[in-house]
Amino acid sequence: MDSGDKAIYAQAETLQEITATFIENAVHNMNVFSTDIDFNKLDGEKKAAFAEWHKGMQQAAKVIRRPT
């Protein structure tokens, strides 16, 4: 691998780690929000959206570290 390829690989590796960390932090924040929010004060559409966002972030966190 020449130096140009090594540099591109290093940038891709850094991007992977930054993205994975961002998604994992988002999941953590959604976990905190889930304990703080009063779901009884949200309408059904908002409850469903929150649940979908949380589930999507959890799935993304799992896949980004262990893609199949």
Residue frames relative to the residue before (quaternion, step in Angstrom):
aa qw qx qy qz dx dy dz
M 1.0000 0.0000 0.0000 0.0000 0.00 0.00 0.00
D 0.3335 -0.7521 0.5295 0.2070 3.57 -0.76 0.99
S 0.7224 -0.4677 0.2885 0.4198 3.57 -1.27 0.28
G 0.6178 0.5419 -0.3474 0.4517 3.62 1.07 -0.66
D 0.6657 0.4891 -0.2951 0.4801 3.56 0.97 -0.88
K 0.6307 0.5325 -0.3291 0.4586 3.58 1.03 -0.78
A 0.6525 0.5130 -0.3122 0.4621 3.57 1.00 -0.83
I 0.6522 0.4983 -0.3136 0.4774 3.58 0.96 -0.85
Y 0.6381 0.5210 -0.3251 0.4645 3.58 0.95 -0.86
A 0.6568 0.5120 -0.3075 0.4604 3.59 0.90 -0.89
Q 0.6479 0.5033 -0.3188 0.4747 3.59 1.00 -0.76
A 0.6496 0.5078 -0.3125 0.4716 3.58 0.98 -0.82
E 0.6399 0.5236 -0.3167 0.4648 3.58 1.01 -0.82
T 0.6500 0.5061 -0.3029 0.4793 3.56 1.00 -0.84
L 0.6407 0.5202 -0.3171 0.4673 3.57 0.95 -0.85
Q 0.6237 0.5385 -0.3265 0.4630 3.57 0.99 -0.85
E 0.7021 0.4714 -0.2771 0.4561 3.58 0.79 -0.99
I 0.6415 0.5191 -0.3213 0.4645 3.59 0.95 -0.85
T 0.6735 0.4975 -0.2941 0.4608 3.58 0.90 -0.94
A 0.6549 0.5096 -0.3127 0.4622 3.58 0.92 -0.89
T 0.6595 0.5065 -0.3024 0.4659 3.57 0.93 -0.88
F 0.6310 0.5332 -0.3269 0.4590 3.59 0.98 -0.83
I 0.6808 0.4820 -0.2887 0.4700 3.58 0.88 -0.96
E 0.6484 0.5113 -0.3238 0.4620 3.60 0.95 -0.81
N 0.6386 0.5066 -0.3191 0.4835 3.59 1.04 -0.72
A 0.6213 0.5344 -0.3374 0.4631 3.59 1.04 -0.73
V 0.6347 0.5144 -0.3268 0.4751 3.60 0.98 -0.82
H 0.6389 0.5237 -0.3265 0.4593 3.57 0.91 -0.89
N 0.6719 0.4956 -0.2989 0.4621 3.59 0.88 -0.92
M 0.6465 0.5046 -0.3231 0.4723 3.59 0.98 -0.78
N 0.6008 0.5453 -0.3546 0.4647 3.61 1.08 -0.67
V 0.6553 0.4942 -0.3013 0.4854 3.58 0.97 -0.88
F 0.6512 0.5176 -0.3166 0.4559 3.58 0.87 -0.94
S 0.6303 0.5650 -0.3283 0.4191 3.58 1.03 -0.82
T 0.6985 0.4366 -0.2762 0.4952 3.57 1.10 -0.61
D 0.6910 0.4973 -0.2685 0.4508 3.59 1.18 -0.51
I 0.6737 0.5197 -0.3011 0.4305 3.58 1.05 -0.70
D 0.3252 -0.7035 0.5948 0.2134 3.55 -1.14 0.67
F 0.2769 -0.8081 0.5009 0.1391 3.56 -0.09 1.32
N 0.5715 0.5994 -0.3781 0.4137 3.59 1.19 -0.45
K 0.6761 0.4815 -0.2865 0.4784 3.58 1.21 -0.42
L 0.6184 0.5117 -0.3450 0.4865 3.59 1.30 0.04
D 0.4459 -0.6491 0.5280 0.3178 3.55 -1.12 0.59
G 0.7348 -0.4575 0.2868 0.4105 3.55 -1.29 0.31
E 0.6426 0.5334 -0.3219 0.4459 3.56 1.01 -0.82
K 0.6825 0.4784 -0.2870 0.4721 3.59 0.93 -0.86
K 0.6111 0.5362 -0.3429 0.4706 3.60 1.05 -0.74
A 0.6702 0.4991 -0.2932 0.4646 3.57 0.90 -0.95
A 0.6466 0.5188 -0.3211 0.4579 3.58 0.94 -0.85
F 0.6458 0.5215 -0.3189 0.4575 3.58 0.90 -0.91
A 0.6666 0.5044 -0.2927 0.4643 3.58 0.91 -0.96
E 0.6569 0.5054 -0.3082 0.4670 3.60 0.98 -0.83
W 0.6385 0.5190 -0.3315 0.4615 3.59 0.95 -0.83
H 0.6653 0.5107 -0.3004 0.4543 3.55 0.89 -0.99
K 0.6671 0.4984 -0.2981 0.4666 3.57 0.88 -0.95
G 0.6553 0.5224 -0.3112 0.4482 3.59 0.94 -0.87
M 0.6582 0.4990 -0.3064 0.4731 3.56 0.99 -0.83
Q 0.6295 0.5256 -0.3288 0.4684 3.59 1.03 -0.78
Q 0.6562 0.5010 -0.3092 0.4720 3.57 0.95 -0.86
A 0.6494 0.5210 -0.3150 0.4556 3.58 0.95 -0.89
A 0.6492 0.5211 -0.3205 0.4520 3.58 0.96 -0.85
K 0.6561 0.5041 -0.3091 0.4689 3.57 1.00 -0.80
V 0.7116 0.4761 -0.2655 0.4432 3.58 0.81 -1.01
I 0.6573 0.5340 -0.3420 0.4072 3.60 0.89 -0.82
R 0.7016 0.4355 -0.2694 0.4956 3.59 1.09 -0.59
R 0.8061 0.1362 -0.0425 0.5743 3.58 1.09 -0.72
P 0.0157 -0.8283 0.5601 0.0013 3.61 0.49 1.09
T 0.3068 -0.7541 0.5521 0.1801 3.53 -1.10 0.71
